[in-house]
Amino acid sequence: LPRTPMRILCLHGHRTSGAILREQMQEVISQLEAGFGPSLDLRFPDAPHPATGPAQDAVQSTWPGMPYYEWWDKAADGKYAGVEKTLDFIRDFEQMHGPFEGVVGFSQGGAVASLLCAQASSAAGPLPSLRFALVMSGFCPADPSLKAQMTAAAPVRVPALLVYGKGWDFERRGTEQLASLWAAGAAKVVEHGGGHVVPRAKHAGGAAALEAVRLLAAQASFSA
């Protein structure tokens, strides 16, 4: 019998887009396919909020003239404006295109993915069927309410691969903080030398990070 496609929700970074993340993830997608086989259904939605400011220079120079989006905007008091709309959007997207068994997130999208993993233990969470996560350059949300939710949900039990780029202390600390919220043995942390980017084979340690993606996919496939 044909295998039911593995549905994976892929969440882009701050002030980029789903189309941009798809390009950034080409080598990661190859490893997901190597682990799962070709039966994959990857979805790359745009966040529900148009960017409230300019994208990073590297984004604008590589993808000029494109619309950019964000999952929330951080206010001066540390609260995330628009996060409830984001969670409602993901809940609706799950109803229309899910159920999603995996979530992938980069940067701000990685923070969203981590929050979804924490909420997965509740039937009311936006993605109740989650079985694995790939968080790249993610961080624990700093919004006081979301941070409290993450802490209360610990230990998070969704099997996860947490990948970060060497050389940016915020990224290392953010990943370590996330790892501390996962149950023992449920999250693997991998470093690469590319900085704040989706890992690629050309980066120092990039091949090892990509192989870890393949193994994560293979393990999730085996447990399906």
N, C-alpha and C positions, 0 to 999 in steps of 0.2 A: 504494500500500500504506500502511496506517496506520503512523505513525512510532512506534518504540519509545520509551516514556516515558524522559525524562532523570531518573535517580534522584539525588536530592540528600539528603545526611544533614545535619540541622540540630541543632546542639549548643548547649544553653542555658547561661546564665551560672550563677555560683556561688549556690547556695541559691535557685534558682528551679525551673522545670520546663519540659518540652517544650510544654505547653499555654500557658504564659506567653510563651515565645519566639514561638510562632505568632502570638499577639496583638501582640507587640512588632514583628514583622516584616511586618505587613500591607502597608506601602508597599514594602518590599524585595521581597516576594513578587510584587507587581504588576509590578515592573521585571524580575524574573526571567522572568515570563510574557511580558512585552513582548519580551524578548530571545530566549527559546526558543520561544515559542508556548505553547499550552495543554497541550502534551504534557509535563507535569511530574509527577513522583512525589516529593513532599517528605515526609520522615519526621522526626518530632520526638520521639525517645525521651527518657524520663526517665533521668538518670544512675543507676547501680546503687547509689549510696549515699544513704540519707536524710540530710538536713542534720544536721550534728553541733552546730549552734548556730543562733541566730536569723537569719532573712533580714534584709536591709537594710530600714530603716523604709519607704522608698518602695515596696518590693516588698510589704511586709505591708499597707500602707495601700491599695494598688491591687488586690491579690489576697489579701484576708484569708481566713484559714481554709483555705487550700490546702496540700497537701503540698509540701514543698520538698526539692530534691535537690542533690547536689554530685558532681563528678567525682573529687575527692580532698580530703583535709584536710591542710593544711600543718602538719607537726610542728615542735617547737621547734628541731630540728637542721636544718630546711630541707628535709627529705625529705617526699615526698608519700605519705601513708598512703592505700592503696587504689588507686593508679594502675595496678597490674598487673591488678587485677580490672576496672578500667575498660577497659583495652585488650582484655582477654579478652571483655568484654561487647560491645565494638564489633566485634570479630572475629566473634563469634556473630551479631550483628545483621546484619553484612554477608552471612553465609552464609544467613540466613533471608530477608532483604529486598533484598539487593543484586543485582548489583554496583552500588556507588555511584560515579558518575562525577564528582560534585561534593560538596564539603563546605562548610558555612557554620557559623561559630561566633561567639558573642558572649562577651566577657570571658573567664571561665575556659574556656568552650566554645571561644573563639578560640585559647586556648593549646593545647587538645586538637587542634583542627583543624590548627594549625601543626605539631604533633608528627606528626600523621598524614601531612601533606605530606612531612615529612622522611623518614618511614619508607616512603613510597610507592615509592621507588627500589628497595626490596627486595621480592622476591616474597613474603617472609614478613611484610610489613607488613599491618596490618589492612585497609587499603583499597588494594589494588594497582592498581585501575582508575582512580584519581583523574586527572582531566584539568583541574580548576580548583578554586579555593578563594576564598571570601569570608570574610575575618577582620575582625571588627568589635571594636574596643577590646581586641585580643588582646595577648599578651606571650609572651616566650620563657620556658618553664618554668624555675623557679629550682632545682628539685630537681637536685642535682649530677649524678646519673646521666643524667637526661633532658636536661639542658643539654649534657652531653658528647655525647649522641646527636645532638642538633641540630647541634652544631658539626661533628661528624664527617661528617654527611650533607651539609653545605654543599659546593657551592652547590645549594640546592633548586630544582628546575626545574618544579614544578607551577605553571602560570600562576595568579597570585593578585592579588586586590585587597585591600589593607590599609587599613582605614578607622579613623580615631580622632577623638575629640572634643577640640576645643580647650579649654584652660583647666586641664587636669589633667596635670601634668608627667610623672607615672608612665606615663600612657597614651601620651603622645608618645614618651617614651624607649623604652617597650616596643615600639611599632610600628617605630621606627627600628632597634632591635636586631633585630627580625624581618627587616626589609627587607635588612639587611646579610648575612643568611644565604641570601637568594635569589640566583639567577644574574642577571647583568646583563640588564635588560629583562624579566625574568620576573614581577616584582612591581611594581604601581603603588600609590603611597601617596596617599590622599586625606584631607583634614581637613574636618571640619564643626564648627559652633559649638554643637552641642547638649550637649556634655559626655559623660559616661559613659552613653550611651544608643545604641540602634539608630537610625541616621539617619532623619529624617523631613523632608519638604519644608518644614515650618514653621521648621526650624532654619536659621541662617545657614550657607550652603554646603551645606545639606541636599539641595537640588535637584541640585546638581552631583554630590554623592556618589551619589544615586540613579541619575542618568544614567550614572555610571561602572559601577554594578551592571548596568544594561541592556546596556552595551557589552561587559562581561565575559561576560554570558550570550550575547549575539549572536556573539561570537568563538568561544566554546565550542561553540555550536550549529553554526556554519559548519564547524568542524573535525571535527564528529562523523562 
